[in-house]
Amino acid sequence: MRGSCLCGNVEFQIGGEPPRIYQCHCSLCRKQGGSSSSSAIIAEARNFCWIAGQEHIASYVRPTGFRSDFCSRCGSPVPNPLRATAYYWVPTGLLDDSMNLEVGAHLFVGSKVSWEMIPSNGVQYETAPKLSELIELVHSGS
């Protein structure tokens, strides 16, 4: 599965079976993505490969550790290493072929905007599960 930013400067590839998507409805993810939620997959680092454009990636890190990497040309959020794990956070909208991916979880449903309707697919968490639990959930069955 391949993906890229809006301008095409940053490109990557993910091998193996794709995990399920998680959608986060917290205020940080809403601000980072400019929408009601953030949709992403958690890809195993051993299956993730940059194809082009790493030199075009800029980062913003909050004191809490929240990290947002983005293309310095078009501003698209781009994959970044998921904290101190062997995984990458990958925005689903960057994937060239994401039409058949399934949603496995909704995070921070207690923080969603009032006008957002969360579908019944996926496990719903009022806040967030432990990262290890989320990783296990989205990779189970994949």
C-alpha positions as MATLAB code, in Angstrom:
seq = 'MRGSCLCGNVEFQIGGEPPRIYQCHCSLCRKQGGSSSSSAIIAEARNFCWIAGQEHIASYVRPTGFRSDFCSRCGSPVPNPLRATAYYWVPTGLLDDSMNLEVGAHLFVGSKVSWEMIPSNGVQYETAPKLSELIELVHSGS';
ca = [
       0.000    0.000    0.000;
       1.451    3.347   -1.040;
       0.720    6.846    0.131;
       1.778   10.442   -0.355;
       1.110   13.985    0.764;
      -1.055   16.389   -1.267;
       1.814   17.772   -3.376;
       3.464   14.362   -3.812;
       6.832   15.388   -2.352;
       6.571   12.916    0.553;
       5.934    9.299   -0.446;
       5.920    6.062    1.534;
       4.948    2.423    1.296;
       3.507   -0.038    3.810;
       3.840   -3.797    3.345;
       1.936   -6.635    4.939;
      -1.719   -6.846    5.848;
      -3.150   -3.416    6.666;
      -4.383   -2.903   10.227;
      -7.781   -1.443   11.006;
      -8.240    2.312   11.202;
      -8.758    4.198   14.421;
     -10.472    7.563   14.563;
      -9.559   10.027   17.292;
     -12.052   12.715   18.237;
      -9.873   14.631   20.754;
      -9.281   18.379   20.462;
      -5.588   17.980   19.531;
      -6.384   15.691   16.603;
      -9.194   18.002   15.468;
      -6.808   20.963   15.415;
      -3.990   18.955   13.824;
      -6.181   17.727   10.974;
      -8.660   20.573   10.688;
     -11.658   18.247   10.867;
     -13.991   16.578   13.350;
     -11.612   13.654   13.871;
      -8.334   12.147   12.777;
      -8.312    8.822   10.925;
      -5.096    6.840   11.058;
      -3.540    3.420   10.999;
      -0.719    2.158   13.169;
       1.782    0.482   10.840;
       4.573   -1.775   12.005;
       7.915   -0.008   11.480;
       9.367   -3.131    9.850;
       6.655   -2.842    7.164;
       7.016    0.933    6.677;
       9.378    2.443    4.103;
       9.968    6.016    2.979;
      10.126    6.280   -0.820;
      10.846    9.997   -1.170;
      10.726   13.359    0.513;
      11.932   12.877    4.076;
      13.845   16.137    3.679;
      10.483   17.913    3.193;
       9.126   16.809    6.589;
       8.817   19.355    9.390;
       7.729   18.543   12.952;
       5.823   20.194   15.743;
       6.064   18.625   19.205;
       4.006   19.778   22.186;
       5.482   19.579   25.713;
       3.084   16.656   26.343;
       4.838   14.622   23.647;
       2.068   15.013   21.043;
       3.887   15.134   17.719;
       2.691   16.305   14.340;
       4.849   15.820   11.245;
       3.825   17.553    8.043;
       5.050   18.275    4.535;
       6.805   21.645    4.551;
       5.511   22.384    1.049;
       1.792   21.494    1.147;
       1.145   21.131    4.897;
      -0.333   17.623    4.745;
       0.153   15.637    7.937;
       2.565   12.782    7.203;
       3.534    9.569    9.016;
       5.718    9.769   12.090;
       7.239    7.289   14.536;
       4.700    6.453   17.229;
       6.433    7.488   20.435;
       8.933    4.896   21.684;
       7.377    1.957   19.826;
       8.141   -0.101   16.735;
       5.215    1.512   14.896;
       4.384    4.491   12.694;
       1.294    6.684   12.912;
      -0.046    6.994    9.350;
      -2.892    9.361    8.383;
      -5.390    7.257    6.449;
      -6.222   10.040    3.988;
      -2.706    9.826    2.538;
      -3.133    6.215    1.428;
      -3.727    5.683   -2.285;
      -6.018    2.718   -1.637;
      -7.870    3.016    1.662;
     -11.402    2.330    0.445;
     -11.599   -1.193    1.881;
     -10.027   -0.538    5.272;
     -12.192   -1.111    8.341;
     -12.546    1.067   11.421;
     -11.471   -0.766   14.567;
     -11.781    1.949   17.205;
     -13.052    5.427   18.021;
     -11.052    7.309   20.664;
     -12.179   10.211   22.850;
     -15.839    9.895   21.894;
     -16.575   11.930   25.026;
     -14.746   14.857   23.402;
     -16.369   14.717   19.976;
     -17.952   17.835   18.531;
     -21.724   18.006   18.978;
     -22.482   17.852   15.256;
     -20.466   14.690   14.618;
     -22.275   11.359   14.322;
     -20.026    8.418   15.205;
     -20.973    5.217   13.372;
     -21.467    2.010   15.315;
     -18.473    0.241   13.748;
     -15.430   -0.212   15.958;
     -14.919   -0.190   19.706;
     -15.766    3.181   21.255;
     -13.604    4.609   24.051;
     -14.735    7.553   26.162;
     -11.078    8.683   26.332;
      -8.190    6.541   25.086;
      -7.119    3.002   25.854;
      -3.539    2.154   26.698;
      -1.434    2.365   23.552;
      -0.607   -1.348   23.770;
      -4.332   -2.185   23.892;
      -5.053    0.001   20.856;
      -2.201   -1.557   18.867;
      -3.428   -5.049   19.704;
      -7.005   -4.141   18.760;
      -6.225   -2.632   15.347;
      -3.821   -5.435   14.450;
      -6.026   -8.329   15.585;
      -7.364  -10.149   12.571;
      -5.071   -8.314   10.174;
];
